[in-house]
Amino acid sequence: MTDNKSCEGKYVGGVDYATPGKDLTVKVTADVSDALKGLKAIQREARKATAALKELEQVYNKIKPVAKQCDVSDQELLSLLVRPEVSS
Protein backbone atom coordinates (compact mmCIF):
# COMPACT_ATOMS: atom_id res chain seq x y z
CA MET A 1 0.00 0.00 0.00
CA THR A 2 1.19 3.50 -0.74
CA ASP A 3 -1.37 5.57 1.17
CA ASN A 4 -0.81 6.79 4.72
CA LYS A 5 -2.85 3.99 6.29
CA SER A 6 -0.40 1.11 6.36
CA CYS A 7 -1.45 -2.46 6.97
CA GLU A 8 1.47 -2.72 9.37
CA GLY A 9 0.04 0.07 11.57
CA LYS A 10 3.05 2.28 10.99
CA TYR A 11 0.99 5.23 9.74
CA VAL A 12 -2.57 5.93 10.82
CA GLY A 13 -4.28 9.12 9.79
CA GLY A 14 -0.99 10.71 8.81
CA VAL A 15 0.66 10.12 12.19
CA ASP A 16 3.92 8.17 12.34
CA TYR A 17 3.50 5.69 15.19
CA ALA A 18 6.68 3.80 14.28
CA THR A 19 8.97 6.56 15.57
CA PRO A 20 8.59 6.65 19.38
CA GLY A 21 9.22 9.98 21.05
CA LYS A 22 8.51 11.99 17.91
CA ASP A 23 6.60 15.18 18.71
CA LEU A 24 3.17 15.76 17.27
CA THR A 25 2.27 19.30 16.28
CA VAL A 26 -1.36 20.27 15.76
CA LYS A 27 -2.46 23.66 14.44
CA VAL A 28 -5.96 24.83 15.37
CA THR A 29 -7.60 27.93 14.00
CA ALA A 30 -10.77 29.11 15.73
CA ASP A 31 -12.85 32.26 15.65
CA VAL A 32 -13.43 33.24 19.26
CA SER A 33 -14.48 36.85 18.75
CA ASP A 34 -18.13 36.18 19.64
CA ALA A 35 -17.09 34.29 22.76
CA LEU A 36 -14.81 37.16 23.81
CA LYS A 37 -17.60 39.69 23.28
CA GLY A 38 -19.88 37.57 25.46
CA LEU A 39 -17.28 37.25 28.19
CA LYS A 40 -16.65 41.00 28.16
CA ALA A 41 -20.40 41.62 28.48
CA ILE A 42 -20.56 39.25 31.45
CA GLN A 43 -17.58 41.02 33.01
CA ARG A 44 -19.28 44.43 32.61
CA GLU A 45 -22.45 43.15 34.26
CA ALA A 46 -20.45 41.55 37.07
CA ARG A 47 -18.74 44.90 37.73
CA LYS A 48 -22.14 46.63 37.87
CA ALA A 49 -23.48 44.00 40.27
CA THR A 50 -20.41 44.33 42.48
CA ALA A 51 -20.81 48.11 42.60
CA ALA A 52 -24.51 47.76 43.46
CA LEU A 53 -23.74 45.31 46.28
CA LYS A 54 -21.07 47.63 47.65
CA GLU A 55 -23.55 50.51 47.63
CA LEU A 56 -26.18 48.32 49.33
CA GLU A 57 -23.67 47.35 52.01
CA GLN A 58 -22.78 50.99 52.68
CA VAL A 59 -26.42 52.05 52.96
CA TYR A 60 -27.26 49.02 55.11
CA ASN A 61 -24.39 49.78 57.52
CA LYS A 62 -25.54 53.42 57.85
CA ILE A 63 -29.20 52.54 58.46
CA LYS A 64 -28.73 49.44 60.63
CA PRO A 65 -28.10 51.27 63.96
CA VAL A 66 -31.25 53.39 63.51
CA ALA A 67 -33.28 50.35 62.47
CA LYS A 68 -32.16 48.50 65.61
CA GLN A 69 -33.39 51.39 67.76
CA CYS A 70 -36.78 51.15 66.05
CA ASP A 71 -36.95 47.36 66.49
CA VAL A 72 -36.65 46.67 62.76
CA SER A 73 -35.07 43.26 62.15
CA ASP A 74 -32.16 42.75 59.77
CA GLN A 75 -34.41 40.75 57.46
CA GLU A 76 -37.04 43.51 57.35
CA LEU A 77 -34.38 46.13 56.70
CA LEU A 78 -32.84 44.15 53.85
CA SER A 79 -36.24 43.48 52.29
CA LEU A 80 -36.95 47.23 52.33
CA LEU A 81 -33.57 48.05 50.77
CA VAL A 82 -33.70 45.48 47.98
CA ARG A 83 -37.34 45.62 46.98
CA PRO A 84 -37.92 46.17 43.25
CA GLU A 85 -38.39 49.70 42.03
CA VAL A 86 -41.94 50.64 41.19
CA SER A 87 -42.15 52.47 37.88
CA SER A 88 -44.66 55.31 37.58
N, C-alpha and C positions, 0 to 999 in steps of 0.2 A: 504494500500500500504506500502511496505517496502523499496522502493527505495528512493532516495533523492529528488524526485519531488513529494511533498505531494499535495493531492487534496485540502488541507486546506490552501495552500500557505505558509506554515511554512518554508519549504526548497525549494529553487529554485536554481538549478545548484550548489548545495553544499554549498550555503550560508544560514546561519540561520537568517531569517528575523524576527523571533518571539522574539529575544532577542535584544531590542533596546539598543543602546549605545555600543554594542559589536564591538571591533575593527576588521577590515578586513586586513589581511596581504597578499600581493601578491608578489611572487618572480618572477623576470624576468631575464632571462639570454640571453644576446645578444652579438654577435661578432661585435665589432666596430673597429677592427684593420684597415680594409680598409678605413673606414671613417676618422680615425685619421691620416693615411698616407696621405690622400687627403688634410686634413686640414693643415697638416704640410707643404705640397708642396705649398699650397696657401699662407701660412705665409712666406715661403722663397721667393716666387715671389713678395709678397707685400713689403718685406724688400728691395729687389733689386730695385723695382719701386720707393720706397721712397728715396733710395740712389741716384738714377738717377735724380729724381726731385730736390733733394738738390744740386746736382752738376750743374744741369741746372740753378737753381736760382743763384748760386754763379757766374757762367760764365756770365749770363745775367746782374747781378748787376755790374760786372767789365766792360762789354762792353757798357752798356747803355749810360754812359756819352759821350763816343766817338761817338756812333751812333747818339746821339742828335746833336752833333756838325756837323755831316755830313748829317743832315736832313733825317736820316733813322727813319721811324716810329717804334713804339713798335711792331706793327703787323708784319712788314717786318723783324725786328730783330728776333722775335720769330720764324717766318717761316724759316729763315736761320739756326737758332740753332737746330730746331727739324726736319729738313728734313731727310728723310730716307737715310741711308748710301748706296752708290753705290758700289757694289762689282765689282772687276776687273776681 
